[in-house]
Amino acid sequence: MNLVLILYGVILGLVVGSFLNVVGIRVPKKEMFIQSRSHCLNCNYTLTWRDLVPVLSYITLKGKCRNCKKSISPLYPIVEAATGFLYAYSFIRFCFSTELIVALLFTSLLVIITVTDLTYMLIPNVILLFFLPFLIIGRVISPLDPWWDSLAGGATGLILTAIIIIASKGGMGGGDMKLFGVIGIVLGLPGVLLAFFLSTLYGSVISGGLLLFKKIDRKKPVPFGPYIVLGALTSYFFKDPIIDWYLQLF
């Protein structure tokens, strides 16, 4: 049964991940992603089904457009593979419970945010507003305990980030604040606090490593959204064991 769930989750995640890539690339540019066909961003070559097989097309084409031979961003297969992994893990973790709905919606939102922030350094309001009502409904049918934890988490996510923005005079953006508000609704108060801590930890360690190896420029801004995503995912799936481990230290 677990193997079937894994295969189902991987296949579904790969297909959905391909679509999430398109949403993340086109929505900030206000391009249609439902009616218009997928195309090469360099030469506008209309992609065929052979070019759109998640991960495999990138491998067989050696990371280049079939028409103009320009390199394709590795972000595409990485996002597809990551979505496949997250969906598969969600199916294993929650099977066909109501929490699975929340997990799939939440991971999909975070995948899109990763794409938009890495590509444009932007967390679009339209994406957050689209997912917000569905996540609220998800928390109604699969509530936290106590039920008001979602409200406390959402408010804390907004207020805590707003304080950081004011204190740092713009060290974080308004998009980060709104994202933490949505994350708080899903994770609740302990979860959003853990996600915030892990986000700053991931950001410090990874950015520090990239600076050390001169992969990024100290003077150029670095998108914080991907670190928020990593912190939120870690908190969502592993909050209880992390908190239990922490409490055992004292």
C-alpha positions in Angstrom: 0.0 0.0 0.0 2.8 2.4 0.9 4.5 1.7 -2.5 1.3 2.5 -4.3 0.9 5.8 -2.4 4.5 6.7 -3.1 4.1 6.1 -6.8 0.7 7.9 -6.9 2.1 10.9 -4.9 5.3 11.1 -7.1 3.4 11.0 -10.4 0.8 13.5 -9.2 3.4 15.7 -7.8 5.6 15.7 -10.9 2.6 16.7 -13.1 1.3 19.3 -10.7 4.9 20.6 -10.1 5.2 21.2 -13.9 2.0 23.3 -13.7 3.2 25.2 -10.6 6.3 26.2 -12.5 4.2 27.8 -15.1 2.1 29.6 -12.5 5.1 30.9 -10.7 6.8 32.1 -13.9 3.7 33.7 -15.5 1.5 35.1 -12.8 4.0 37.9 -11.7 4.2 38.9 -15.4 0.4 38.8 -15.7 0.6 36.3 -18.5 -2.2 33.8 -19.1 -1.3 30.3 -18.1 -4.5 28.4 -18.8 -5.3 29.3 -22.4 -1.8 29.9 -23.9 0.6 27.0 -24.7 3.9 26.5 -22.9 6.8 28.0 -24.8 10.5 28.7 -24.6 11.1 31.9 -22.8 14.0 32.7 -25.2 12.7 31.9 -28.7 8.9 31.4 -28.0 9.0 27.9 -29.5 5.8 26.2 -28.6 6.6 23.2 -26.5 5.2 19.8 -27.6 4.4 16.9 -25.3 7.9 15.6 -25.7 9.2 18.8 -24.2 6.8 18.7 -21.2 7.4 15.4 -19.6 8.4 16.4 -16.0 12.1 16.0 -15.3 12.7 13.4 -18.1 12.3 16.0 -20.9 15.0 18.2 -19.2 17.3 15.2 -19.0 16.8 14.0 -22.6 17.2 17.5 -23.9 20.3 18.0 -21.8 18.9 21.1 -20.3 18.5 23.0 -23.6 15.6 24.1 -25.7 14.9 21.8 -28.6 14.6 24.7 -31.0 17.2 27.4 -30.1 19.5 25.3 -27.9 19.6 27.9 -25.2 20.0 26.5 -21.7 16.8 25.9 -19.7 16.8 26.9 -16.0 17.5 23.9 -13.7 14.8 25.4 -11.5 12.2 23.6 -13.6 13.2 20.0 -13.0 14.1 20.8 -9.4 10.7 22.2 -8.7 9.0 19.2 -10.4 11.1 16.7 -8.5 10.6 18.6 -5.2 6.8 18.6 -5.7 6.8 14.9 -6.5 8.7 14.3 -3.2 6.5 16.5 -1.1 3.3 15.0 -2.5 4.6 11.5 -2.0 5.5 12.2 1.6 2.2 13.9 2.2 0.4 10.8 1.0 2.5 8.6 3.2 2.1 10.8 6.2 -1.6 11.6 6.0 -2.9 8.9 3.6 -6.4 9.9 2.5 -7.3 11.9 5.6 -8.7 15.5 5.6 -5.2 16.8 6.6 -4.0 15.5 3.2 -6.0 18.3 1.5 -4.3 20.9 3.7 -0.8 19.3 3.0 -1.3 19.4 -0.8 -2.6 22.9 -0.8 0.1 24.1 1.5 3.0 22.5 -0.3 1.7 23.8 -3.7 1.5 27.3 -2.3 5.1 27.1 -1.0 6.4 25.7 -4.3 4.9 28.6 -6.3 6.3 31.1 -3.8 9.8 29.5 -4.2 9.6 30.0 -7.9 8.3 33.6 -7.9 10.8 34.7 -5.2 13.8 33.0 -6.8 12.9 34.3 -10.3 11.5 37.8 -9.5 12.2 38.4 -5.8 8.5 38.7 -5.4 5.8 37.0 -3.3 2.6 38.0 -5.3 -0.5 39.0 -3.3 -2.7 37.3 -5.9 -1.1 33.9 -5.1 -1.5 34.3 -1.4 -5.1 35.5 -1.8 -6.0 32.6 -4.1 -4.8 30.0 -1.6 -5.9 31.7 1.6 -9.6 30.8 1.5 -8.9 27.2 0.6 -6.4 26.9 3.4 -8.9 28.4 5.8 -11.5 25.9 4.7 -8.9 23.2 5.0 -8.3 24.2 8.6 -12.0 24.2 9.3 -12.4 20.6 8.1 -9.1 19.6 9.6 -8.7 21.9 12.6 -5.8 22.3 14.9 -6.1 21.6 18.6 -7.3 23.9 20.1 -9.3 25.3 17.1 -8.3 28.9 17.8 -4.6 28.0 17.3 -4.9 28.9 13.6 -6.1 32.4 14.4 -3.3 32.9 17.0 -0.8 31.6 14.5 -1.9 33.8 11.7 -2.0 36.9 13.9 1.5 36.1 15.4 2.9 35.5 11.9 1.8 38.9 10.8 2.7 40.8 13.9 6.1 39.2 14.5 7.2 39.9 10.9 5.8 43.4 11.0 8.0 44.1 14.1 11.0 42.7 12.3 10.3 44.9 9.3 10.0 48.0 11.4 13.0 47.3 13.6 15.2 46.4 10.7 13.9 49.2 8.5 13.0 47.0 5.6 15.2 43.9 6.4 12.2 41.8 5.3 9.4 42.6 2.8 5.7 43.0 3.0 5.3 39.8 1.0 7.3 37.9 3.7 4.9 39.3 6.4 1.8 38.2 4.5 3.3 34.8 3.8 4.0 34.3 7.5 0.4 35.2 8.2 -0.9 32.5 5.9 1.7 30.0 7.3 0.5 30.8 10.8 -3.1 29.8 9.9 -1.9 26.4 8.7 0.7 25.8 11.4 -0.8 27.5 14.5 1.1 29.4 17.1 3.9 27.0 18.1 4.3 25.9 14.5 4.7 29.5 13.1 7.2 30.4 15.8 9.3 27.3 15.0 9.0 28.1 11.2 10.2 31.6 11.9 13.2 30.4 13.9 14.1 27.7 11.3 13.8 30.2 8.5 16.3 32.6 10.0 18.6 29.6 10.8 18.4 28.3 7.3 18.9 31.8 5.9 21.9 32.5 8.0 23.6 29.1 7.4 22.9 28.8 3.7 23.5 32.5 2.8 26.7 32.4 4.9 27.9 29.4 3.0 27.1 31.0 -0.3 29.0 34.2 0.7 31.9 32.2 1.9 32.3 30.4 -1.5 31.5 33.6 -3.3 28.3 32.3 -5.0 26.4 35.4 -4.1 27.4 39.1 -3.8 27.2 40.7 -0.3 25.8 43.9 -1.8 23.0 42.2 -3.8 19.7 41.4 -2.1 18.9 37.7 -1.5 15.3 36.4 -1.7 14.2 35.2 1.8 11.1 33.4 0.6 12.9 30.1 -0.1 14.2 30.1 3.5 10.7 30.7 4.8 9.5 27.8 2.7 12.1 25.5 4.1 11.3 26.6 7.6 7.5 26.2 7.1 7.9 22.8 5.5 10.2 21.5 8.3 7.8 22.9 11.0 4.7 21.4 9.2 6.0 17.9 8.9 8.4 17.7 11.9 7.1 20.2 14.5 6.3 17.6 17.2 9.5 15.7 17.2 11.6 18.9 17.1 9.7 20.5 20.0 9.9 17.2 22.0 13.6 17.0 21.3 14.1 20.7 22.4 12.1 20.2 25.6 14.2 17.1 26.6 17.3 19.3 26.6 15.9 21.2 29.7 
